[in-house]
């Protein structure tokens, strides 16, 4: 069955307006709402870039039925995967199980602000794979120690875990992307209208 979603554009609206629009979209029957997670707007003329996670927390409390997604968060540059896991678990609690964590490899426009440089696509995808594994470990509620190729986690645990586990959606482009991430994701975020991509995704399930 077709479901219809509403996009909360953090690049074009302030935080208060986004919460108001989220409530209005739910009242008008939208099935889900996705919230972009950017530090900067795409164009200066758009004029906004509130923190997506603060917005999602407020929307989770202000709505009752719509599913919520981050669309999409980069858990490798601006935000460490352990922090993303904590944010996602908290929003899931506030949303009573309606939240799905959308993840992607990021864009230079938004990730450059922490001055770590901009890695190649292969390196960014490798970082994303490792980040997802860390996030999954933390969602399990265990004490996590991690020494990987890109990240370190020391004695970390999520002390507040939701009753409904957080699903993970990953933005993928092309069949190679599906090959890299399908085994780590619960859902596909298709970044272009590509039927072959969707077929490849379903072929892995």
C-alpha positions in Angstrom: 0.0 0.0 0.0 1.3 3.5 -0.9 2.3 5.7 2.0 2.7 9.4 1.8 5.4 11.4 3.7 6.1 15.0 4.6 9.6 16.5 4.6 10.6 18.8 7.4 13.1 21.0 5.6 15.5 22.4 8.1 17.2 24.4 5.4 14.0 26.5 4.7 12.3 26.7 8.1 13.0 27.6 11.7 12.6 25.1 14.5 9.2 26.4 15.8 7.7 26.4 12.3 9.0 22.9 11.7 7.2 21.6 14.8 4.0 23.4 13.7 4.2 22.0 10.2 4.8 18.5 11.6 1.6 18.6 13.7 -0.3 20.0 10.7 1.0 17.3 8.4 -0.1 14.6 10.9 -3.6 16.2 11.2 -3.9 16.1 7.4 -3.2 12.4 7.2 0.4 12.0 6.2 1.8 8.6 7.2 5.4 9.6 8.0 7.7 12.6 8.3 11.4 12.9 7.5 13.7 15.6 8.9 16.8 16.7 7.0 20.0 16.9 9.2 22.3 19.6 7.9 24.6 22.1 9.6 24.2 24.5 6.6 21.4 25.3 4.2 22.0 24.3 0.5 21.7 28.0 -0.5 22.3 31.0 1.7 18.9 32.3 0.5 17.2 29.5 2.3 18.3 31.0 5.5 17.8 28.2 8.1 19.6 25.3 9.7 18.2 24.4 13.1 19.5 21.3 14.9 17.6 18.3 13.5 17.8 16.3 16.7 16.3 19.0 18.8 13.5 19.4 16.2 12.9 15.6 16.1 12.6 15.5 19.9 10.1 18.3 19.9 8.1 16.7 17.0 8.1 13.4 18.7 6.3 14.9 21.7 4.0 17.1 19.6 2.7 14.3 17.3 1.0 11.0 18.1 0.8 8.8 15.1 3.1 9.6 12.2 6.4 7.7 11.8 9.5 9.8 12.1 12.9 9.5 10.3 16.2 11.3 10.2 16.8 12.0 6.6 19.7 11.4 6.7 22.2 11.7 9.5 25.9 11.4 8.8 27.4 9.5 11.8 31.1 9.9 10.8 32.2 13.5 10.6 30.2 16.1 12.6 28.8 13.5 14.9 30.5 10.4 16.4 28.4 7.2 16.0 28.1 6.8 19.8 26.4 10.2 20.0 24.1 9.4 17.1 23.1 6.2 18.8 22.3 8.1 22.0 20.3 10.7 20.1 18.3 8.0 18.2 17.5 6.0 21.3 16.3 9.1 23.1 14.1 10.2 20.1 12.6 6.7 19.9 11.6 6.9 23.6 10.0 10.3 23.0 8.3 9.0 19.9 6.9 5.8 21.6 8.5 3.6 18.9 7.7 5.7 15.8 11.3 6.7 14.9 13.7 5.2 12.3 17.3 6.3 12.2 18.2 7.3 8.6 22.0 7.3 7.9 24.2 8.3 5.0 27.8 9.2 4.1 27.1 12.9 4.2 27.9 15.9 2.0 30.9 18.2 2.3 28.6 21.2 2.6 27.5 20.0 6.0 30.4 18.0 7.3 33.3 20.3 6.6 32.6 22.5 9.6 34.6 20.2 12.0 37.7 20.6 9.8 38.5 17.0 9.3 38.8 17.2 5.5 36.6 15.5 3.1 37.5 11.8 2.4 37.0 9.9 -0.8 33.6 8.1 -1.3 35.2 4.7 -0.6 36.6 5.9 2.7 33.3 7.6 3.6 31.5 4.4 2.9 33.9 2.4 4.9 33.5 4.8 7.8 29.8 4.6 7.5 29.9 0.8 7.7 32.0 0.9 10.9 29.7 3.6 12.4 26.6 1.5 11.8 28.2 -1.5 13.5 29.0 0.7 16.5 25.5 2.0 16.6 24.1 -1.5 16.4 26.3 -2.6 19.3 25.1 0.3 21.5 21.5 -0.4 20.6 22.0 -3.8 22.2 22.4 -2.2 25.6 25.8 -3.7 26.2 29.0 -2.0 27.5 30.9 -1.3 24.3 34.6 -0.9 23.8 35.7 -0.5 20.2 39.0 0.0 18.4 38.3 0.2 14.7 39.9 1.6 11.6 38.2 5.0 12.1 36.5 5.1 15.5 37.3 4.5 19.1 34.7 3.9 21.8 35.6 3.5 25.5 33.3 1.9 28.0 30.1 3.3 26.4 26.6 2.2 27.2 23.1 3.6 26.4 21.5 3.8 29.7 18.1 4.7 28.4 16.9 2.2 25.7 13.5 2.3 24.0 11.1 -0.6 24.4 10.9 -0.7 20.6 14.3 -1.1 18.9 15.4 1.6 16.6 15.3 0.6 13.0 18.2 1.7 10.7 17.6 3.0 7.2 20.7 3.7 4.9 20.9 6.0 1.9 22.4 3.9 -1.0 23.2 4.8 -4.5 23.7 2.1 -7.1 24.0 -1.7 -6.8 27.5 -1.4 -5.3 26.0 0.6 -2.5 23.4 -2.0 -1.9 26.1 -4.7 -1.8 28.0 -2.7 0.9 25.1 -1.8 3.2 22.2 -4.1 2.7 23.3 -6.5 5.4 23.6 -3.6 7.9 20.3 -1.9 7.1 16.7 -2.6 7.9 15.5 -0.2 5.2 16.7 1.4 2.0 16.7 5.1 1.4 16.9 5.4 -2.4 18.6 8.6 -3.4 17.4 8.4 -7.0 14.3 6.8 -8.8 16.2 3.7 -9.9 14.2 0.5 -10.3 17.4 -1.6 -10.6 18.5 -0.3 -7.2 15.2 -1.4 -5.6 15.4 -4.8 -7.3 18.9 -5.3 -6.0 17.7 -4.3 -2.5 14.9 -6.8 -2.6 17.3 -9.5 -3.9 19.4 -9.2 -0.7 16.5 -9.6 1.7 
